[in-house]
């Protein structure tokens, strides 16, 4: 946080057109018992801005925004508080309709935020062509859940879905 304002100054100095700051992408709350994600969950608890760090982020953001405005540098900062859950029919994000994330093993996932093939793999390109995976039952079910009141567990901890990305 202490380096955010100097980062804005450096970006303006070297001719960067815009600075886009993002929060950590996921809290891994959907895998609380998994030792595989223990270190990541600890890291998120310590480092995520949406964890309520006693006003540190708010103060740093205010200073960086003021400095960016002085320098005429567009600055995009993440949210610091979770929004309420999207209404049914509003997916909270558009990834599963517009994009896909494919791992080096050919695993097709709904987005890049999943970070772990054990959490939301909707198909594999070694078993089926992309078009069949994209239009298949797993993708359709994932999209249906994302539009409903009970979204996929992996989405509930996502910073984009929660509005703090």
N, C-alpha and C positions, 0 to 999 in steps of 0.2 A: 504494500500500500504506500509506503514511503517513496517508492520509485515511480509512482504513476504520474505525478506532475512533471518530474524531469523527463520521463518517457515522452510526454506530450511535447515538451520543449525540443527534445532531440528529433522527434518526428517532423516537427515544423521546420527545424533547422536543415534537415537533409532532404526536404521536399516531399515527404509522404503526403498523399492526398487526403487520407482519412485514417483514424485510429478506431479500431473495433475491439473492445475488450469483452471477453466472455467469461462467464462463471464456469466452474467445473461442470462437466456435462451430466453427471449422474451421482446419486447418493448411495446406490447399491443396497437400498433398503429392501429390495425384493429377494435378496439372498442373505438374510441375517444369520443363518446357521452355517453358511459355507466357509470353510477355512480358506478356500481359494481367493475370496474377496476380503478377507479380514484386514489386510494391510491397506487396501484401497479404501475400505470404509473408515478406518482410522484416519487416513490422510484427508479424506473429505471432511470428516468431523473437525479436524484441526484447521483446514485451509479454505473451505468453501465460504464464500461471502454471504450465502443465504443462511448461515448458521447463527447470525446475530452476534457480531464481534464487538459489542460495546461502542457502537458509533464510529469505529475506526474507518470502515468503508465509506460511510456517509460523508465524513469529514474529508477523506482523500478524494472522493468523487467530486465534492463541491469545489475543492481546490483545483482539481484537474479540469473540470468543466469551465471554471472561470478563466484559467490560463488558456485553454483551447479557444474560448471565445475571443480573448485578447489577441490571439495569434491567427484567428480566422481558420482554425483547423477543425473540421467536423470530427466529433468524438461521440461514439456510441458506447454506452455503459450498460451493463446488465441490471436487471431488477434485483432488489435486495430482499423483497418479501414475496412469498408465494401468492399467486392469485388463487382465487377459489377455483375449484375443479370446473373444467369446461362443462357447459350444459350438454345434455344428450343431443346428439346430432352435430355438435361442434367437436371435431376430433382433438383440438388442442395443438395439433401440428398436421402438416400435409405430407410428410415423408412417405408413409406407406401407399400413397396414391400417386406420388410424383417421382420417387427415387427409390433406390435400393442400395444396400451395402453388400458387397460380395467379398468374402474373406479369401485369403490365398489358398484355402482348401476347397473353394467353390461353394461354401455355405452362403446362402442368401438370407440376409437379415433385413428387417424393415427399415433400419436406419443405422447411421454410424455411432449413435449413442449407446447401443446395446453393449458393446465391448465385452464380449464373451459368448462363444457359440453355444454354451450350455443354457443360455437364457432366452433366446428368441430366434431360433433358426427355422425358417419357413420352407426350406428346400435346399437341395444341393445340385449344382450344375453337372456333377459327375453322374447323377441319377436321372436327371430330367433337364430338358432345355429350359432356358430362362422363361420363355413365354408360358410354358406349362406351369412353372413355379409361380410366376406373377399372377396368373389367372386361377391358380389352384385353390383347393379347399383351405389350406393353412393360411394363405394370404387373405382369402375372403373372410375367414373367421376372425383373424387378427383385426382387420378393418372394421368388421361389425362390432367387435368388443370396444374398439377405440371410439366408436361413435356412441356407445351406450353409457349408462351410468356406472358400469363396473369395467373400467378399461383393463387391458393386459397389465399384469403386475409390474412388468419391466418398465412400462410407461409412467407409472405413478411416481417413480423416483427421478424421472428425467427433467432436467432443467428447462428444456424447451417446453415440454408439456405443462410444467408448473409455472411457466412465465418468468423464470429467473435466469435465462440464458443470456 
